[in-house]
Amino acid sequence: MVNKNVSGKGNKELLWFFISFFICLQLEKHDAIDFIIIEETK
């Protein structure tokens, strides 16, 4: 049972996550990897 609002919010956050990841990857690959690790350990 998934609420449309919840799933919509999740998709939006996921989209922003990929955008942020892509930007970080362009700026500095190592920083992007560290960012992923930090976010995953929260």
Gaussian input, Z-matrix of N, CA and C with variables (Angstrom, degrees):
# hf/3-21g

backbone

0 1
 N
 C     1     B1
 C     2     B2     1     A1
 N     3     B3     2     A2     1     D1
 C     4     B4     3     A3     2     D2
 C     5     B5     4     A4     3     D3
 N     6     B6     5     A5     4     D4
 C     7     B7     6     A6     5     D5
 C     8     B8     7     A7     6     D6
 N     9     B9     8     A8     7     D7
 C    10    B10     9     A9     8     D8
 C    11    B11    10    A10     9     D9
 N    12    B12    11    A11    10    D10
 C    13    B13    12    A12    11    D11
 C    14    B14    13    A13    12    D12
 N    15    B15    14    A14    13    D13
 C    16    B16    15    A15    14    D14
 C    17    B17    16    A16    15    D15
 N    18    B18    17    A17    16    D16
 C    19    B19    18    A18    17    D17
 C    20    B20    19    A19    18    D18
 N    21    B21    20    A20    19    D19
 C    22    B22    21    A21    20    D20
 C    23    B23    22    A22    21    D21
 N    24    B24    23    A23    22    D22
 C    25    B25    24    A24    23    D23
 C    26    B26    25    A25    24    D24
 N    27    B27    26    A26    25    D25
 C    28    B28    27    A27    26    D26
 C    29    B29    28    A28    27    D27
 N    30    B30    29    A29    28    D28
 C    31    B31    30    A30    29    D29
 C    32    B32    31    A31    30    D30
 N    33    B33    32    A32    31    D31
 C    34    B34    33    A33    32    D32
 C    35    B35    34    A34    33    D33
 N    36    B36    35    A35    34    D34
 C    37    B37    36    A36    35    D35
 C    38    B38    37    A37    36    D36
 N    39    B39    38    A38    37    D37
 C    40    B40    39    A39    38    D38
 C    41    B41    40    A40    39    D39
 N    42    B42    41    A41    40    D40
 C    43    B43    42    A42    41    D41
 C    44    B44    43    A43    42    D42
 N    45    B45    44    A44    43    D43
 C    46    B46    45    A45    44    D44
 C    47    B47    46    A46    45    D45
 N    48    B48    47    A47    46    D46
 C    49    B49    48    A48    47    D47
 C    50    B50    49    A49    48    D48
 N    51    B51    50    A50    49    D49
 C    52    B52    51    A51    50    D50
 C    53    B53    52    A52    51    D51
 N    54    B54    53    A53    52    D52
 C    55    B55    54    A54    53    D53
 C    56    B56    55    A55    54    D54
 N    57    B57    56    A56    55    D55
 C    58    B58    57    A57    56    D56
 C    59    B59    58    A58    57    D57
 N    60    B60    59    A59    58    D58
 C    61    B61    60    A60    59    D59
 C    62    B62    61    A61    60    D60
 N    63    B63    62    A62    61    D61
 C    64    B64    63    A63    62    D62
 C    65    B65    64    A64    63    D63
 N    66    B66    65    A65    64    D64
 C    67    B67    66    A66    65    D65
 C    68    B68    67    A67    66    D66
 N    69    B69    68    A68    67    D67
 C    70    B70    69    A69    68    D68
 C    71    B71    70    A70    69    D69
 N    72    B72    71    A71    70    D70
 C    73    B73    72    A72    71    D71
 C    74    B74    73    A73    72    D72
 N    75    B75    74    A74    73    D73
 C    76    B76    75    A75    74    D74
 C    77    B77    76    A76    75    D75
 N    78    B78    77    A77    76    D76
 C    79    B79    78    A78    77    D77
 C    80    B80    79    A79    78    D78
 N    81    B81    80    A80    79    D79
 C    82    B82    81    A81    80    D80
 C    83    B83    82    A82    81    D81
 N    84    B84    83    A83    82    D82
 C    85    B85    84    A84    83    D83
 C    86    B86    85    A85    84    D84
 N    87    B87    86    A86    85    D85
 C    88    B88    87    A87    86    D86
 C    89    B89    88    A88    87    D87
 N    90    B90    89    A89    88    D88
 C    91    B91    90    A90    89    D89
 C    92    B92    91    A91    90    D90
 N    93    B93    92    A92    91    D91
 C    94    B94    93    A93    92    D92
 C    95    B95    94    A94    93    D93
 N    96    B96    95    A95    94    D94
 C    97    B97    96    A96    95    D95
 C    98    B98    97    A97    96    D96
 N    99    B99    98    A98    97    D97
 C   100   B100    99    A99    98    D98
 C   101   B101   100   A100    99    D99
 N   102   B102   101   A101   100   D100
 C   103   B103   102   A102   101   D101
 C   104   B104   103   A103   102   D102
 N   105   B105   104   A104   103   D103
 C   106   B106   105   A105   104   D104
 C   107   B107   106   A106   105   D105
 N   108   B108   107   A107   106   D106
 C   109   B109   108   A108   107   D107
 C   110   B110   109   A109   108   D108
 N   111   B111   110   A110   109   D109
 C   112   B112   111   A111   110   D110
 C   113   B113   112   A112   111   D111
 N   114   B114   113   A113   112   D112
 C   115   B115   114   A114   113   D113
 C   116   B116   115   A115   114   D114
 N   117   B117   116   A116   115   D115
 C   118   B118   117   A117   116   D116
 C   119   B119   118   A118   117   D117
 N   120   B120   119   A119   118   D118
 C   121   B121   120   A120   119   D119
 C   122   B122   121   A121   120   D120
 N   123   B123   122   A122   121   D121
 C   124   B124   123   A123   122   D122
 C   125   B125   124   A124   123   D123

   B1=1.4705
   B2=1.5241
   B3=1.3310
   B4=1.4627
   B5=1.5209
   B6=1.3223
   B7=1.4670
   B8=1.5174
   B9=1.3222
   B10=1.4654
   B11=1.5241
   B12=1.3268
   B13=1.4641
   B14=1.5274
   B15=1.3179
   B16=1.4619
   B17=1.5215
   B18=1.3328
   B19=1.4585
   B20=1.5234
   B21=1.3442
   B22=1.4600
   B23=1.5115
   B24=1.3308
   B25=1.4618
   B26=1.5214
   B27=1.3221
   B28=1.4610
   B29=1.5186
   B30=1.3363
   B31=1.4652
   B32=1.5205
   B33=1.3361
   B34=1.4657
   B35=1.5241
   B36=1.3382
   B37=1.4657
   B38=1.5204
   B39=1.3298
   B40=1.4636
   B41=1.5199
   B42=1.3400
   B43=1.4624
   B44=1.5223
   B45=1.3308
   B46=1.4688
   B47=1.5237
   B48=1.3413
   B49=1.4634
   B50=1.5243
   B51=1.3364
   B52=1.4625
   B53=1.5169
   B54=1.3400
   B55=1.4701
   B56=1.5244
   B57=1.3300
   B58=1.4680
   B59=1.5227
   B60=1.3314
   B61=1.4571
   B62=1.5212
   B63=1.3439
   B64=1.4604
   B65=1.5260
   B66=1.3285
   B67=1.4699
   B68=1.5238
   B69=1.3272
   B70=1.4682
   B71=1.5231
   B72=1.3211
   B73=1.4586
   B74=1.5234
   B75=1.3226
   B76=1.4576
   B77=1.5277
   B78=1.3346
   B79=1.4647
   B80=1.5278
   B81=1.3298
   B82=1.4648
   B83=1.5247
   B84=1.3189
   B85=1.4608
   B86=1.5287
   B87=1.3196
   B88=1.4606
   B89=1.5238
   B90=1.3261
   B91=1.4610
   B92=1.5239
   B93=1.3250
   B94=1.4620
   B95=1.5274
   B96=1.3279
   B97=1.4655
   B98=1.5272
   B99=1.3290
   B100=1.4620
   B101=1.5226
   B102=1.3458
   B103=1.4599
   B104=1.5269
   B105=1.3238
   B106=1.4677
   B107=1.5253
   B108=1.3150
   B109=1.4619
   B110=1.5268
   B111=1.3237
   B112=1.4653
   B113=1.5250
   B114=1.3228
   B115=1.4664
   B116=1.5259
   B117=1.3186
   B118=1.4589
   B119=1.5282
   B120=1.3291
   B121=1.4611
   B122=1.5210
   B123=1.3250
   B124=1.4744
   B125=1.5172
   A1=109.29
   A2=115.62
   A3=120.17
   A4=110.42
   A5=115.90
   A6=120.91
   A7=108.84
   A8=117.53
   A9=120.53
   A10=111.48
   A11=116.75
   A12=120.25
   A13=110.75
   A14=116.06
   A15=121.03
   A16=110.60
   A17=115.75
   A18=119.75
   A19=110.34
   A20=116.15
   A21=120.43
   A22=110.73
   A23=115.99
   A24=120.46
   A25=109.72
   A26=116.08
   A27=120.77
   A28=111.50
   A29=116.06
   A30=120.01
   A31=110.71
   A32=116.47
   A33=120.50
   A34=109.80
   A35=116.55
   A36=120.73
   A37=110.25
   A38=116.15
   A39=120.65
   A40=109.86
   A41=116.18
   A42=120.93
   A43=109.85
   A44=116.75
   A45=120.68
   A46=110.54
   A47=116.22
   A48=120.60
   A49=110.67
   A50=116.42
   A51=120.53
   A52=111.47
   A53=116.41
   A54=120.27
   A55=109.37
   A56=116.00
   A57=120.52
   A58=110.58
   A59=115.83
   A60=121.06
   A61=110.84
   A62=116.39
   A63=121.28
   A64=110.58
   A65=116.24
   A66=120.59
   A67=109.89
   A68=115.99
   A69=120.36
   A70=110.40
   A71=116.11
   A72=120.94
   A73=110.20
   A74=116.90
   A75=121.06
   A76=110.57
   A77=116.35
   A78=120.18
   A79=111.44
   A80=115.28
   A81=119.47
   A82=109.33
   A83=116.97
   A84=121.17
   A85=112.35
   A86=117.11
   A87=120.09
   A88=111.34
   A89=117.27
   A90=120.91
   A91=110.23
   A92=116.57
   A93=120.84
   A94=110.45
   A95=116.13
   A96=120.83
   A97=110.16
   A98=117.21
   A99=121.22
   A100=109.94
   A101=116.80
   A102=121.43
   A103=110.75
   A104=115.90
   A105=120.94
   A106=109.79
   A107=116.96
   A108=121.77
   A109=110.32
   A110=117.07
   A111=121.60
   A112=110.49
   A113=117.14
   A114=121.05
   A115=111.13
   A116=117.59
   A117=121.55
   A118=111.81
   A119=117.56
   A120=120.70
   A121=112.73
   A122=118.23
   A123=120.76
   A124=109.89
   D1=105.30
   D2=-177.50
   D3=-114.44
   D4=127.72
   D5=177.35
   D6=-75.43
   D7=132.90
   D8=-178.49
   D9=-59.01
   D10=-37.67
   D11=179.82
   D12=-64.24
   D13=-41.48
   D14=180.00
   D15=-65.83
   D16=-46.76
   D17=-178.98
   D18=-65.34
   D19=-37.97
   D20=178.88
   D21=-63.78
   D22=-42.68
   D23=178.96
   D24=-64.17
   D25=-42.07
   D26=179.82
   D27=-61.37
   D28=-42.21
   D29=179.55
   D30=-64.97
   D31=-39.04
   D32=-179.50
   D33=-66.18
   D34=-43.33
   D35=179.38
   D36=-64.69
   D37=-38.37
   D38=179.48
   D39=-65.50
   D40=-39.88
   D41=178.88
   D42=-62.78
   D43=-46.49
   D44=179.41
   D45=-64.11
   D46=-34.31
   D47=178.40
   D48=-62.06
   D49=-45.01
   D50=179.59
   D51=-67.18
   D52=-38.01
   D53=178.22
   D54=-63.55
   D55=-47.15
   D56=179.86
   D57=-62.45
   D58=-41.54
   D59=179.56
   D60=-61.99
   D61=-43.35
   D62=-179.45
   D63=-63.77
   D64=-42.97
   D65=179.50
   D66=-63.87
   D67=-46.63
   D68=179.70
   D69=-61.83
   D70=-38.54
   D71=-179.16
   D72=-64.02
   D73=-37.40
   D74=178.95
   D75=-70.72
   D76=-36.03
   D77=-177.88
   D78=-76.39
   D79=-51.65
   D80=-176.55
   D81=-159.47
   D82=111.56
   D83=-176.70
   D84=-59.45
   D85=-42.67
   D86=-177.80
   D87=-64.69
   D88=-40.87
   D89=179.02
   D90=-63.67
   D91=-38.38
   D92=179.50
   D93=-62.58
   D94=-44.13
   D95=179.40
   D96=-63.72
   D97=-43.66
   D98=178.45
   D99=-62.01
   D100=-39.32
   D101=179.39
   D102=-61.82
   D103=-42.69
   D104=179.22
   D105=-61.72
   D106=-45.99
   D107=-179.37
   D108=-61.08
   D109=-44.75
   D110=-179.82
   D111=-62.72
   D112=-45.22
   D113=-179.29
   D114=-64.54
   D115=-37.96
   D116=-177.78
   D117=-71.31
   D118=-27.23
   D119=-176.82
   D120=-88.83
   D121=-4.66
   D122=179.70
   D123=-70.04

